[in-house]
Amino acid sequence: MKAKYQIFKIKGKRFIVKLDYNELINDYEYHMYIRHLIMPQQAIAAYFTKSYETYNEEHRRYEAYSEKYDITVYYTYLKDEDILLITAFYKGGLYE
């Protein structure tokens, strides 16, 4: 499977977002959009307005929820404090 990543620099932080190759359109699309109809900008806004956050030891990721946007974001830190946005989806998930 082909994959690429895109970097967003916002408020002094670097967010890395995965793009998946879509063979139907012969182009790359945001993984979180294909799966959950969330654009990276929405996930980043939810990250900055976290209402709750927990660390999932089993999956080695943070799981945060933004009441303001009703979006749950899964992410982890990479080297140099870069943030890999794993995915995001509507609804509170664990926090509902």
N, CA, C and O atoms as a CHARMM CRD file, in Angstrom:
* protein
*
  384
    1    1 MET  N      0.83600  -1.17200   0.00000 PROA 1      0.00000
    2    1 MET  CA     0.00000   0.00000   0.00000 PROA 1      0.00000
    3    1 MET  C      0.88600   1.24200   0.00000 PROA 1      0.00000
    4    1 MET  O      1.84200   1.33500   0.77100 PROA 1      0.00000
    5    2 LYS  N      0.56800   2.17100  -0.85000 PROA 2      0.00000
    6    2 LYS  CA     1.31400   3.41900  -0.91400 PROA 2      0.00000
    7    2 LYS  C      0.76300   4.38400   0.13400 PROA 2      0.00000
    8    2 LYS  O     -0.44800   4.46300   0.33700 PROA 2      0.00000
    9    3 ALA  N      1.64600   5.10500   0.78700 PROA 3      0.00000
   10    3 ALA  CA     1.21700   6.10600   1.76600 PROA 3      0.00000
   11    3 ALA  C      2.18500   7.28000   1.73000 PROA 3      0.00000
   12    3 ALA  O      3.37700   7.12200   1.46600 PROA 3      0.00000
   13    4 LYS  N      1.64500   8.45000   1.99900 PROA 4      0.00000
   14    4 LYS  CA     2.42900   9.67300   2.11900 PROA 4      0.00000
   15    4 LYS  C      1.97000  10.38000   3.38900 PROA 4      0.00000
   16    4 LYS  O      0.96900  10.01100   4.00200 PROA 4      0.00000
   17    5 TYR  N      2.72100  11.39700   3.76200 PROA 5      0.00000
   18    5 TYR  CA     2.37400  12.17300   4.92700 PROA 5      0.00000
   19    5 TYR  C      2.44200  13.65500   4.58300 PROA 5      0.00000
   20    5 TYR  O      3.24300  14.07500   3.74800 PROA 5      0.00000
   21    6 GLN  N      1.59800  14.43300   5.23300 PROA 6      0.00000
   22    6 GLN  CA     1.61000  15.88000   5.05200 PROA 6      0.00000
   23    6 GLN  C      1.81900  16.51900   6.41600 PROA 6      0.00000
   24    6 GLN  O      1.31600  16.02800   7.42700 PROA 6      0.00000
   25    7 ILE  N      2.55800  17.61100   6.43400 PROA 7      0.00000
   26    7 ILE  CA     2.85700  18.32000   7.68100 PROA 7      0.00000
   27    7 ILE  C      2.09400  19.63000   7.71600 PROA 7      0.00000
   28    7 ILE  O      2.07600  20.38500   6.74400 PROA 7      0.00000
   29    8 PHE  N      1.46800  19.88200   8.84800 PROA 8      0.00000
   30    8 PHE  CA     0.79700  21.15400   9.11400 PROA 8      0.00000
   31    8 PHE  C      1.53900  21.80600  10.27200 PROA 8      0.00000
   32    8 PHE  O      1.76700  21.16000  11.29500 PROA 8      0.00000
   33    9 LYS  N      1.91600  23.06200  10.13400 PROA 9      0.00000
   34    9 LYS  CA     2.58400  23.79500  11.20900 PROA 9      0.00000
   35    9 LYS  C      1.61100  24.83900  11.74200 PROA 9      0.00000
   36    9 LYS  O      1.24000  25.78500  11.04700 PROA 9      0.00000
   37   10 ILE  N      1.20500  24.63800  13.00100 PROA 10     0.00000
   38   10 ILE  CA     0.20900  25.51600  13.61100 PROA 10     0.00000
   39   10 ILE  C      0.60400  25.77200  15.05800 PROA 10     0.00000
   40   10 ILE  O      0.90300  24.84400  15.81000 PROA 10     0.00000
   41   11 LYS  N      0.60000  27.04900  15.43500 PROA 11     0.00000
   42   11 LYS  CA     0.89300  27.46600  16.81300 PROA 11     0.00000
   43   11 LYS  C      2.19500  26.86700  17.32900 PROA 11     0.00000
   44   11 LYS  O      2.26800  26.42700  18.47600 PROA 11     0.00000
   45   12 GLY  N      3.21100  26.85000  16.49200 PROA 12     0.00000
   46   12 GLY  CA     4.52100  26.36600  16.89600 PROA 12     0.00000
   47   12 GLY  C      4.64600  24.85800  16.98300 PROA 12     0.00000
   48   12 GLY  O      5.67300  24.35200  17.43600 PROA 12     0.00000
   49   13 LYS  N      3.63200  24.13400  16.56400 PROA 13     0.00000
   50   13 LYS  CA     3.66800  22.67100  16.58900 PROA 13     0.00000
   51   13 LYS  C      3.59000  22.12800  15.16600 PROA 13     0.00000
   52   13 LYS  O      3.01700  22.75100  14.27200 PROA 13     0.00000
   53   14 ARG  N      4.18500  20.94400  14.98000 PROA 14     0.00000
   54   14 ARG  CA     4.12300  20.26400  13.68100 PROA 14     0.00000
   55   14 ARG  C      3.23100  19.03800  13.81400 PROA 14     0.00000
   56   14 ARG  O      3.48700  18.14400  14.62000 PROA 14     0.00000
   57   15 PHE  N      2.18100  19.01900  13.00500 PROA 15     0.00000
   58   15 PHE  CA     1.24600  17.89800  12.98300 PROA 15     0.00000
   59   15 PHE  C      1.47700  17.11500  11.70200 PROA 15     0.00000
   60   15 PHE  O      1.51200  17.69100  10.61400 PROA 15     0.00000
   61   16 ILE  N      1.63300  15.81000  11.82800 PROA 16     0.00000
   62   16 ILE  CA     1.87600  14.94400  10.67700 PROA 16     0.00000
   63   16 ILE  C      0.62300  14.11400  10.46000 PROA 16     0.00000
   64   16 ILE  O      0.10000  13.48300  11.38000 PROA 16     0.00000
   65   17 VAL  N      0.15200  14.13200   9.20300 PROA 17     0.00000
   66   17 VAL  CA    -1.10100  13.47400   8.85000 PROA 17     0.00000
   67   17 VAL  C     -0.85200  12.50100   7.70300 PROA 17     0.00000
   68   17 VAL  O     -0.19700  12.83900   6.71700 PROA 17     0.00000
   69   18 LYS  N     -1.38000  11.29300   7.84500 PROA 18     0.00000
   70   18 LYS  CA    -1.19900  10.26400   6.82200 PROA 18     0.00000
   71   18 LYS  C     -2.18200  10.45000   5.67400 PROA 18     0.00000
   72   18 LYS  O     -3.35500  10.76400   5.87200 PROA 18     0.00000
   73   19 LEU  N     -1.65800  10.24300   4.46300 PROA 19     0.00000
   74   19 LEU  CA    -2.49400  10.20300   3.26500 PROA 19     0.00000
   75   19 LEU  C     -2.43300   8.79600   2.70000 PROA 19     0.00000
   76   19 LEU  O     -1.35800   8.20000   2.62700 PROA 19     0.00000
   77   20 ASP  N     -3.56500   8.26600   2.30500 PROA 20     0.00000
   78   20 ASP  CA    -3.63200   6.94500   1.68300 PROA 20     0.00000
   79   20 ASP  C     -3.88100   7.10500   0.19100 PROA 20     0.00000
   80   20 ASP  O     -4.56700   8.02800  -0.24800 PROA 20     0.00000
   81   21 TYR  N     -3.31200   6.19000  -0.57200 PROA 21     0.00000
   82   21 TYR  CA    -3.52400   6.19900  -2.01400 PROA 21     0.00000
   83   21 TYR  C     -4.88300   5.58400  -2.31600 PROA 21     0.00000
   84   21 TYR  O     -5.19200   4.47800  -1.87200 PROA 21     0.00000
   85   22 ASN  N     -5.67700   6.30500  -3.06500 PROA 22     0.00000
   86   22 ASN  CA    -7.00500   5.84500  -3.46400 PROA 22     0.00000
   87   22 ASN  C     -6.94200   5.45600  -4.93700 PROA 22     0.00000
   88   22 ASN  O     -6.85700   6.32000  -5.81000 PROA 22     0.00000
   89   23 GLU  N     -6.98200   4.17000  -5.20600 PROA 23     0.00000
   90   23 GLU  CA    -6.86300   3.67600  -6.58400 PROA 23     0.00000
   91   23 GLU  C     -8.05000   4.07900  -7.45700 PROA 23     0.00000
   92   23 GLU  O     -7.91900   4.14500  -8.67900 PROA 23     0.00000
   93   24 LEU  N     -9.18700   4.34400  -6.85700 PROA 24     0.00000
   94   24 LEU  CA   -10.36100   4.73700  -7.63800 PROA 24     0.00000
   95   24 LEU  C    -10.18100   6.09500  -8.30000 PROA 24     0.00000
   96   24 LEU  O    -10.66900   6.32600  -9.40600 PROA 24     0.00000
   97   25 ILE  N     -9.47800   6.98900  -7.61500 PROA 25     0.00000
   98   25 ILE  CA    -9.27800   8.32900  -8.17400 PROA 25     0.00000
   99   25 ILE  C     -7.82500   8.58000  -8.57400 PROA 25     0.00000
  100   25 ILE  O     -7.48800   9.65500  -9.07200 PROA 25     0.00000
  101   26 ASN  N     -6.96500   7.57900  -8.35200 PROA 26     0.00000
  102   26 ASN  CA    -5.53600   7.69200  -8.67500 PROA 26     0.00000
  103   26 ASN  C     -4.89000   8.91200  -8.02300 PROA 26     0.00000
  104   26 ASN  O     -4.15300   9.66200  -8.66300 PROA 26     0.00000
  105   27 ASP  N     -5.18000   9.09100  -6.75400 PROA 27     0.00000
  106   27 ASP  CA    -4.61400  10.22100  -6.01900 PROA 27     0.00000
  107   27 ASP  C     -4.62800   9.89800  -4.52600 PROA 27     0.00000
  108   27 ASP  O     -5.20800   8.89700  -4.10500 PROA 27     0.00000
  109   28 TYR  N     -3.98800  10.74900  -3.73700 PROA 28     0.00000
  110   28 TYR  CA    -3.91300  10.58000  -2.29500 PROA 28     0.00000
  111   28 TYR  C     -5.00800  11.39700  -1.61500 PROA 28     0.00000
  112   28 TYR  O     -5.36000  12.49100  -2.05600 PROA 28     0.00000
  113   29 GLU  N     -5.53700  10.83300  -0.52300 PROA 29     0.00000
  114   29 GLU  CA    -6.53100  11.51300   0.29100 PROA 29     0.00000
  115   29 GLU  C     -6.16100  11.30600   1.75800 PROA 29     0.00000
  116   29 GLU  O     -5.46100  10.35400   2.10300 PROA 29     0.00000
  117   30 TYR  N     -6.63600  12.20100   2.61100 PROA 30     0.00000
  118   30 TYR  CA    -6.34900  12.08500   4.03500 PROA 30     0.00000
  119   30 TYR  C     -6.98300  10.81700   4.60100 PROA 30     0.00000
  120   30 TYR  O     -8.17200  10.56500   4.40600 PROA 30     0.00000
  121   31 HSD  N     -6.18400  10.03000   5.29600 PROA 31     0.00000
  122   31 HSD  CA    -6.65600   8.79000   5.91200 PROA 31     0.00000
  123   31 HSD  C     -7.88000   9.04800   6.79500 PROA 31     0.00000
  124   31 HSD  O     -8.87300   8.32900   6.69000 PROA 31     0.00000
  125   32 MET  N     -7.82300  10.05800   7.65900 PROA 32     0.00000
  126   32 MET  CA    -8.92000  10.32500   8.58300 PROA 32     0.00000
  127   32 MET  C    -10.17900  10.80100   7.86500 PROA 32     0.00000
  128   32 MET  O    -11.29100  10.62700   8.36400 PROA 32     0.00000
  129   33 TYR  N     -9.99800  11.40200   6.69100 PROA 33     0.00000
  130   33 TYR  CA   -11.17400  11.82400   5.92900 PROA 33     0.00000
  131   33 TYR  C    -11.83900  10.61800   5.25600 PROA 33     0.00000
  132   33 TYR  O    -13.06300  10.48600   5.26400 PROA 33     0.00000
  133   34 ILE  N    -11.02300   9.75100   4.68100 PROA 34     0.00000
  134   34 ILE  CA   -11.56200   8.55300   4.03300 PROA 34     0.00000
  135   34 ILE  C    -12.33300   7.71100   5.04900 PROA 34     0.00000
  136   34 ILE  O    -13.41100   7.19900   4.74600 PROA 34     0.00000
  137   35 ARG  N    -11.78600   7.57100   6.23700 PROA 35     0.00000
  138   35 ARG  CA   -12.39200   6.69900   7.25800 PROA 35     0.00000
  139   35 ARG  C    -13.53500   7.34500   8.03700 PROA 35     0.00000
  140   35 ARG  O    -14.53500   6.69500   8.34100 PROA 35     0.00000
  141   36 HSD  N    -13.37500   8.65800   8.36400 PROA 36     0.00000
  142   36 HSD  CA   -14.30900   9.27100   9.31800 PROA 36     0.00000
  143   36 HSD  C    -14.83000  10.64600   8.90600 PROA 36     0.00000
  144   36 HSD  O    -15.52200  11.29800   9.68800 PROA 36     0.00000
  145   37 LEU  N    -14.51500  11.09300   7.70300 PROA 37     0.00000
  146   37 LEU  CA   -14.97800  12.39200   7.18400 PROA 37     0.00000
  147   37 LEU  C    -14.51700  13.56800   8.04000 PROA 37     0.00000
  148   37 LEU  O    -15.23600  14.55700   8.18700 PROA 37     0.00000
  149   38 ILE  N    -13.32400  13.45600   8.60000 PROA 38     0.00000
  150   38 ILE  CA   -12.71400  14.54000   9.38000 PROA 38     0.00000
  151   38 ILE  C    -11.49700  15.04300   8.61700 PROA 38     0.00000
  152   38 ILE  O    -10.63900  14.25800   8.21600 PROA 38     0.00000
  153   39 MET  N    -11.42700  16.34200   8.42000 PROA 39     0.00000
  154   39 MET  CA   -10.26200  16.94900   7.78200 PROA 39     0.00000
  155   39 MET  C     -9.19000  17.20200   8.84600 PROA 39     0.00000
  156   39 MET  O     -9.52000  17.38500  10.01800 PROA 39     0.00000
  157   40 PRO  N     -7.92000  17.21400   8.45700 PROA 40     0.00000
  158   40 PRO  CA    -6.85600  17.44900   9.43500 PROA 40     0.00000
  159   40 PRO  C     -7.03200  18.74400  10.22700 PROA 40     0.00000
  160   40 PRO  O     -6.73500  18.78300  11.42000 PROA 40     0.00000
  161   41 GLN  N     -7.50800  19.79400   9.58100 PROA 41     0.00000
  162   41 GLN  CA    -7.70200  21.06900  10.27800 PROA 41     0.00000
  163   41 GLN  C     -8.71300  20.92700  11.41500 PROA 41     0.00000
  164   41 GLN  O     -8.57100  21.57300  12.45300 PROA 41     0.00000
  165   42 GLN  N     -9.72900  20.08800  11.22600 PROA 42     0.00000
  166   42 GLN  CA   -10.71000  19.84100  12.28400 PROA 42     0.00000
  167   42 GLN  C    -10.07200  19.06500  13.44100 PROA 42     0.00000
  168   42 GLN  O    -10.32300  19.36500  14.60800 PROA 42     0.00000
  169   43 ALA  N     -9.25700  18.07800  13.11500 PROA 43     0.00000
  170   43 ALA  CA    -8.57800  17.29300  14.14700 PROA 43     0.00000
  171   43 ALA  C     -7.60700  18.17200  14.93700 PROA 43     0.00000
  172   43 ALA  O     -7.49400  18.03600  16.15500 PROA 43     0.00000
  173   44 ILE  N     -6.91900  19.05900  14.25300 PROA 44     0.00000
  174   44 ILE  CA    -5.98200  19.95800  14.93100 PROA 44     0.00000
  175   44 ILE  C     -6.73900  20.92300  15.84400 PROA 44     0.00000
  176   44 ILE  O     -6.30100  21.18900  16.96300 PROA 44     0.00000
  177   45 ALA  N     -7.86300  21.44500  15.37600 PROA 45     0.00000
  178   45 ALA  CA    -8.68000  22.32900  16.22400 PROA 45     0.00000
  179   45 ALA  C     -9.15000  21.57400  17.45900 PROA 45     0.00000
  180   45 ALA  O     -9.15800  22.13500  18.55400 PROA 45     0.00000
  181   46 ALA  N     -9.54200  20.31400  17.30400 PROA 46     0.00000
  182   46 ALA  CA    -9.97100  19.50100  18.44600 PROA 46     0.00000
  183   46 ALA  C     -8.80000  19.27000  19.41300 PROA 46     0.00000
  184   46 ALA  O     -8.98500  19.28600  20.63000 PROA 46     0.00000
  185   47 TYR  N     -7.60200  19.05700  18.86800 PROA 47     0.00000
  186   47 TYR  CA    -6.41000  18.86900  19.70900 PROA 47     0.00000
  187   47 TYR  C     -6.20100  20.08400  20.61700 PROA 47     0.00000
  188   47 TYR  O     -5.90600  19.93300  21.80300 PROA 47     0.00000
  189   48 PHE  N     -6.35300  21.27900  20.06300 PROA 48     0.00000
  190   48 PHE  CA    -6.11000  22.49700  20.83800 PROA 48     0.00000
  191   48 PHE  C     -7.24400  22.83400  21.80900 PROA 48     0.00000
  192   48 PHE  O     -7.07800  23.69400  22.67400 PROA 48     0.00000
  193   49 THR  N     -8.38900  22.16900  21.67600 PROA 49     0.00000
  194   49 THR  CA    -9.51900  22.44400  22.56800 PROA 49     0.00000
  195   49 THR  C     -9.92200  21.18800  23.33700 PROA 49     0.00000
  196   49 THR  O    -11.10400  20.97700  23.61100 PROA 49     0.00000
  197   50 LYS  N     -8.94200  20.35600  23.68500 PROA 50     0.00000
  198   50 LYS  CA    -9.20000  19.10100  24.39500 PROA 50     0.00000
  199   50 LYS  C     -9.95600  19.34400  25.69700 PROA 50     0.00000
  200   50 LYS  O     -9.58000  20.20100  26.49600 PROA 50     0.00000
  201   51 SER  N    -11.01300  18.58600  25.89600 PROA 51     0.00000
  202   51 SER  CA   -11.74700  18.61800  27.15800 PROA 51     0.00000
  203   51 SER  C    -11.27600  17.49700  28.07900 PROA 51     0.00000
  204   51 SER  O    -11.21200  17.66200  29.29700 PROA 51     0.00000
  205   52 TYR  N    -10.95000  16.35900  27.47800 PROA 52     0.00000
  206   52 TYR  CA   -10.48500  15.18100  28.20000 PROA 52     0.00000
  207   52 TYR  C     -9.34200  14.56400  27.40900 PROA 52     0.00000
  208   52 TYR  O     -9.25500  14.69900  26.18800 PROA 52     0.00000
  209   53 GLU  N     -8.47100  13.88400  28.14000 PROA 53     0.00000
  210   53 GLU  CA    -7.36800  13.20200  27.47300 PROA 53     0.00000
  211   53 GLU  C     -6.90400  12.04800  28.35800 PROA 53     0.00000
  212   53 GLU  O     -6.86700  12.16000  29.58300 PROA 53     0.00000
  213   54 THR  N     -6.55100  10.94100  27.71400 PROA 54     0.00000
  214   54 THR  CA    -6.00700   9.79700  28.43200 PROA 54     0.00000
  215   54 THR  C     -4.91900   9.17700  27.56100 PROA 54     0.00000
  216   54 THR  O     -4.89300   9.36700  26.34500 PROA 54     0.00000
  217   55 TYR  N     -4.03200   8.44000  28.20000 PROA 55     0.00000
  218   55 TYR  CA    -3.00200   7.72700  27.45600 PROA 55     0.00000
  219   55 TYR  C     -3.36300   6.25300  27.42800 PROA 55     0.00000
  220   55 TYR  O     -3.58800   5.64900  28.47600 PROA 55     0.00000
  221   56 ASN  N     -3.42000   5.66900  26.24100 PROA 56     0.00000
  222   56 ASN  CA    -3.74100   4.26100  26.06100 PROA 56     0.00000
  223   56 ASN  C     -2.42300   3.48900  25.99400 PROA 56     0.00000
  224   56 ASN  O     -1.74100   3.49500  24.97000 PROA 56     0.00000
  225   57 GLU  N     -2.07800   2.83200  27.08600 PROA 57     0.00000
  226   57 GLU  CA    -0.80700   2.08400  27.17000 PROA 57     0.00000
  227   57 GLU  C     -0.73000   0.97900  26.12800 PROA 57     0.00000
  228   57 GLU  O      0.31100   0.78100  25.50200 PROA 57     0.00000
  229   58 GLU  N     -1.82800   0.26100  25.94400 PROA 58     0.00000
  230   58 GLU  CA    -1.84200  -0.87300  25.02200 PROA 58     0.00000
  231   58 GLU  C     -1.49800  -0.44400  23.59300 PROA 58     0.00000
  232   58 GLU  O     -0.74100  -1.12400  22.90000 PROA 58     0.00000
  233   59 HSD  N     -2.05600   0.68300  23.16100 PROA 59     0.00000
  234   59 HSD  CA    -1.83500   1.15300  21.78600 PROA 59     0.00000
  235   59 HSD  C     -0.78100   2.26400  21.69500 PROA 59     0.00000
  236   59 HSD  O     -0.48100   2.75700  20.60700 PROA 59     0.00000
  237   60 ARG  N     -0.22400   2.65000  22.84500 PROA 60     0.00000
  238   60 ARG  CA     0.81800   3.69000  22.91500 PROA 60     0.00000
  239   60 ARG  C      0.40400   4.96000  22.16600 PROA 60     0.00000
  240   60 ARG  O      1.10700   5.43700  21.27500 PROA 60     0.00000
  241   61 ARG  N     -0.76000   5.49000  22.55700 PROA 61     0.00000
  242   61 ARG  CA    -1.27100   6.70800  21.93300 PROA 61     0.00000
  243   61 ARG  C     -2.09900   7.49300  22.94700 PROA 61     0.00000
  244   61 ARG  O     -2.58400   6.94800  23.93900 PROA 61     0.00000
  245   62 TYR  N     -2.24300   8.76900  22.67300 PROA 62     0.00000
  246   62 TYR  CA    -3.13800   9.61600  23.44700 PROA 62     0.00000
  247   62 TYR  C     -4.50000   9.59300  22.77000 PROA 62     0.00000
  248   62 TYR  O     -4.60500   9.53500  21.54500 PROA 62     0.00000
  249   63 GLU  N     -5.53700   9.64000  23.59500 PROA 63     0.00000
  250   63 GLU  CA    -6.90800   9.67100  23.10600 PROA 63     0.00000
  251   63 GLU  C     -7.57000  10.87000  23.77000 PROA 63     0.00000
  252   63 GLU  O     -7.78000  10.88000  24.98300 PROA 63     0.00000
  253   64 ALA  N     -7.89600  11.87400  22.97500 PROA 64     0.00000
  254   64 ALA  CA    -8.42800  13.12500  23.51100 PROA 64     0.00000
  255   64 ALA  C     -9.78100  13.42800  22.88000 PROA 64     0.00000
  256   64 ALA  O    -10.06500  13.03400  21.74900 PROA 64     0.00000
  257   65 TYR  N    -10.60700  14.13800  23.64200 PROA 65     0.00000
  258   65 TYR  CA   -11.92900  14.51500  23.16100 PROA 65     0.00000
  259   65 TYR  C    -12.12700  16.00500  23.33300 PROA 65     0.00000
  260   65 TYR  O    -11.79300  16.57100  24.37400 PROA 65     0.00000
  261   66 SER  N    -12.67500  16.64000  22.30400 PROA 66     0.00000
  262   66 SER  CA   -13.01200  18.05600  22.34900 PROA 66     0.00000
  263   66 SER  C    -14.53300  18.19700  22.37400 PROA 66     0.00000
  264   66 SER  O    -15.21300  17.88700  21.39600 PROA 66     0.00000
  265   67 GLU  N    -15.05500  18.67000  23.50700 PROA 67     0.00000
  266   67 GLU  CA   -16.49600  18.92400  23.59000 PROA 67     0.00000
  267   67 GLU  C    -16.90700  19.99700  22.59100 PROA 67     0.00000
  268   67 GLU  O    -17.98500  19.92000  22.00100 PROA 67     0.00000
  269   68 LYS  N    -16.05800  20.98600  22.40200 PROA 68     0.00000
  270   68 LYS  CA   -16.38000  22.09900  21.50600 PROA 68     0.00000
  271   68 LYS  C    -16.69600  21.61000  20.09500 PROA 68     0.00000
  272   68 LYS  O    -17.64100  22.09400  19.47200 PROA 68     0.00000
  273   69 TYR  N    -15.91700  20.65900  19.58600 PROA 69     0.00000
  274   69 TYR  CA   -16.10100  20.17600  18.22000 PROA 69     0.00000
  275   69 TYR  C    -16.74200  18.78900  18.15500 PROA 69     0.00000
  276   69 TYR  O    -17.04700  18.30100  17.06700 PROA 69     0.00000
  277   70 ASP  N    -16.94800  18.15400  19.30100 PROA 70     0.00000
  278   70 ASP  CA   -17.47300  16.79000  19.38000 PROA 70     0.00000
  279   70 ASP  C    -16.62900  15.84300  18.52500 PROA 70     0.00000
  280   70 ASP  O    -17.15300  15.04100  17.75200 PROA 70     0.00000
  281   71 ILE  N    -15.31500  15.95800  18.68700 PROA 71     0.00000
  282   71 ILE  CA   -14.36500  15.14500  17.93100 PROA 71     0.00000
  283   71 ILE  C    -13.38500  14.49200  18.89600 PROA 71     0.00000
  284   71 ILE  O    -12.86600  15.13400  19.80900 PROA 71     0.00000
  285   72 THR  N    -13.14300  13.20400  18.67700 PROA 72     0.00000
  286   72 THR  CA   -12.11300  12.46200  19.39600 PROA 72     0.00000
  287   72 THR  C    -10.89900  12.36000  18.49000 PROA 72     0.00000
  288   72 THR  O    -11.03200  12.07100  17.30000 PROA 72     0.00000
  289   73 VAL  N     -9.72100  12.59500  19.04200 PROA 73     0.00000
  290   73 VAL  CA    -8.46700  12.56200  18.28200 PROA 73     0.00000
  291   73 VAL  C     -7.53600  11.54400  18.92200 PROA 73     0.00000
  292   73 VAL  O     -7.34000  11.55500  20.13700 PROA 73     0.00000
  293   74 TYR  N     -6.96700  10.67300  18.11600 PROA 74     0.00000
  294   74 TYR  CA    -5.92400   9.75300  18.55100 PROA 74     0.00000
  295   74 TYR  C     -4.60000  10.26000  17.99200 PROA 74     0.00000
  296   74 TYR  O     -4.49700  10.53100  16.79500 PROA 74     0.00000
  297   75 TYR  N     -3.59000  10.39100  18.84300 PROA 75     0.00000
  298   75 TYR  CA    -2.30100  10.90300  18.38300 PROA 75     0.00000
  299   75 TYR  C     -1.17600  10.37500  19.25100 PROA 75     0.00000
  300   75 TYR  O     -1.39600   9.81900  20.32700 PROA 75     0.00000
  301   76 THR  N      0.03600  10.56600  18.75200 PROA 76     0.00000
  302   76 THR  CA     1.22600  10.22600  19.51100 PROA 76     0.00000
  303   76 THR  C      2.31200  11.24300  19.17200 PROA 76     0.00000
  304   76 THR  O      2.23700  11.93500  18.15600 PROA 76     0.00000
  305   77 TYR  N      3.30800  11.32100  20.02700 PROA 77     0.00000
  306   77 TYR  CA     4.42700  12.22200  19.79000 PROA 77     0.00000
  307   77 TYR  C      5.55500  11.47200  19.09600 PROA 77     0.00000
  308   77 TYR  O      5.84900  10.32300  19.42600 PROA 77     0.00000
  309   78 LEU  N      6.17000  12.12500  18.14600 PROA 78     0.00000
  310   78 LEU  CA     7.33900  11.60200  17.46000 PROA 78     0.00000
  311   78 LEU  C      8.55500  12.38000  17.93900 PROA 78     0.00000
  312   78 LEU  O      8.44800  13.20100  18.84900 PROA 78     0.00000
  313   79 LYS  N      9.69800  12.12900  17.33700 PROA 79     0.00000
  314   79 LYS  CA    10.90100  12.87200  17.73300 PROA 79     0.00000
  315   79 LYS  C     10.69300  14.37200  17.52100 PROA 79     0.00000
  316   79 LYS  O      9.87700  14.78600  16.69800 PROA 79     0.00000
  317   80 ASP  N     11.41500  15.14800  18.24700 PROA 80     0.00000
  318   80 ASP  CA    11.35000  16.61600  18.17700 PROA 80     0.00000
  319   80 ASP  C      9.96100  17.15600  18.48600 PROA 80     0.00000
  320   80 ASP  O      9.59800  18.24200  18.03300 PROA 80     0.00000
  321   81 GLU  N      9.16900  16.38700  19.27200 PROA 81     0.00000
  322   81 GLU  CA     7.83500  16.82300  19.69100 PROA 81     0.00000
  323   81 GLU  C      6.83100  16.96900  18.53700 PROA 81     0.00000
  324   81 GLU  O      5.78600  17.59600  18.70800 PROA 81     0.00000
  325   82 ASP  N      7.13800  16.40000  17.37100 PROA 82     0.00000
  326   82 ASP  CA     6.15200  16.36400  16.29200 PROA 82     0.00000
  327   82 ASP  C      4.98300  15.50700  16.74000 PROA 82     0.00000
  328   82 ASP  O      5.16200  14.56000  17.50500 PROA 82     0.00000
  329   83 ILE  N      3.79700  15.83000  16.27300 PROA 83     0.00000
  330   83 ILE  CA     2.59400  15.11000  16.66100 PROA 83     0.00000
  331   83 ILE  C      2.05200  14.36300  15.45100 PROA 83     0.00000
  332   83 ILE  O      1.70800  14.97400  14.43900 PROA 83     0.00000
  333   84 LEU  N      1.97900  13.05400  15.55700 PROA 84     0.00000
  334   84 LEU  CA     1.39200  12.23300  14.50900 PROA 84     0.00000
  335   84 LEU  C     -0.08500  12.07500  14.83900 PROA 84     0.00000
  336   84 LEU  O     -0.44500  11.45300  15.83800 PROA 84     0.00000
  337   85 LEU  N     -0.94300  12.64700  13.98400 PROA 85     0.00000
  338   85 LEU  CA    -2.38100  12.47800  14.15300 PROA 85     0.00000
  339   85 LEU  C     -2.75600  11.13400  13.54700 PROA 85     0.00000
  340   85 LEU  O     -2.75300  10.97800  12.32600 PROA 85     0.00000
  341   86 ILE  N     -3.07300  10.17900  14.38100 PROA 86     0.00000
  342   86 ILE  CA    -3.36700   8.82600  13.92600 PROA 86     0.00000
  343   86 ILE  C     -4.71700   8.78100  13.23600 PROA 86     0.00000
  344   86 ILE  O     -4.83600   8.26600  12.12400 PROA 86     0.00000
  345   87 THR  N     -5.73200   9.31900  13.89300 PROA 87     0.00000
  346   87 THR  CA    -7.05400   9.43300  13.29000 PROA 87     0.00000
  347   87 THR  C     -7.89900  10.35100  14.15400 PROA 87     0.00000
  348   87 THR  O     -7.49300  10.75900  15.24200 PROA 87     0.00000
  349   88 ALA  N     -9.07500  10.66500  13.65200 PROA 88     0.00000
  350   88 ALA  CA   -10.03500  11.48100  14.39200 PROA 88     0.00000
  351   88 ALA  C    -11.42800  11.11000  13.90900 PROA 88     0.00000
  352   88 ALA  O    -11.62000  10.70900  12.76100 PROA 88     0.00000
  353   89 PHE  N    -12.39300  11.25200  14.80600 PROA 89     0.00000
  354   89 PHE  CA   -13.75500  10.90800  14.42800 PROA 89     0.00000
  355   89 PHE  C    -14.73300  11.69400  15.29400 PROA 89     0.00000
  356   89 PHE  O    -14.39100  12.14200  16.38800 PROA 89     0.00000
  357   90 TYR  N    -15.94700  11.85400  14.79000 PROA 90     0.00000
  358   90 TYR  CA   -17.00100  12.54000  15.54000 PROA 90     0.00000
  359   90 TYR  C    -17.48500  11.65700  16.67400 PROA 90     0.00000
  360   90 TYR  O    -17.40200  10.43100  16.60900 PROA 90     0.00000
  361   91 LYS  N    -17.98000  12.28500  17.68600 PROA 91     0.00000
  362   91 LYS  CA   -18.53600  11.65700  18.87500 PROA 91     0.00000
  363   91 LYS  C    -17.46800  11.51100  19.93600 PROA 91     0.00000
  364   91 LYS  O    -16.26700  11.53100  19.66500 PROA 91     0.00000
  365   92 GLY  N    -17.95000  11.36600  21.13900 PROA 92     0.00000
  366   92 GLY  CA   -17.05500  11.31400  22.27900 PROA 92     0.00000
  367   92 GLY  C    -16.32100  10.01100  22.47200 PROA 92     0.00000
  368   92 GLY  O    -15.36700   9.95300  23.24800 PROA 92     0.00000
  369   93 GLY  N    -16.73200   8.98100  21.79800 PROA 93     0.00000
  370   93 GLY  CA   -16.01500   7.71600  21.95700 PROA 93     0.00000
  371   93 GLY  C    -16.02500   7.28200  23.40400 PROA 93     0.00000
  372   93 GLY  O    -17.08700   7.01100  23.96300 PROA 93     0.00000
  373   94 LEU  N    -14.86200   7.21300  24.01500 PROA 94     0.00000
  374   94 LEU  CA   -14.74300   6.78500  25.40100 PROA 94     0.00000
  375   94 LEU  C    -15.41700   7.73300  26.37600 PROA 94     0.00000
  376   94 LEU  O    -15.72800   7.34700  27.50200 PROA 94     0.00000
  377   95 TYR  N    -15.64600   8.96500  25.95700 PROA 95     0.00000
  378   95 TYR  CA   -16.11900   9.99100  26.89500 PROA 95     0.00000
  379   95 TYR  C    -17.61000  10.23600  26.82100 PROA 95     0.00000
  380   95 TYR  O    -18.11700  11.12500  27.50500 PROA 95     0.00000
  381   96 GLU  N    -18.32900   9.47300  26.01100 PROA 96     0.00000
  382   96 GLU  CA   -19.78300   9.67800  25.91700 PROA 96     0.00000
  383   96 GLU  C    -20.47800   9.12500  27.14000 PROA 96     0.00000
  384   96 GLU  O    -21.70200   9.20400  27.24400 PROA 96     0.00000
